């Protein structure tokens, strides 16, 4: 969302993020704030949710696996990764759940 925050400033009116597949409400709030000119509110969403999300998922080296894990946790179709990509480890999953609870994503 951070990239899209800046892109919106230059006229971009659409975007797609991995986080939006798991928590579309947050993405919709972010977009609404951008569209209504609430730049501070949009930036607060980036700082509250996306930065911690990215930090945790990128630390695993398995960004897409993390996304699939969250989809599975929410009862949505995620499923296993296709080779050569790897699924999240048990430690990754523990860290992801901790982050999601801490930020209010779960």
Secondary structure, DSSP 8 states (H G I E B T S, - for coil): -HHHHHHHHTT------HHHHH-HHHHHHHHHHHHTT-HHHHHHHIIIIIHHHHHHHHHHT-HHHHHHHHHHHTTSS-----TTS----HHHHHHHHHHHHHHT--
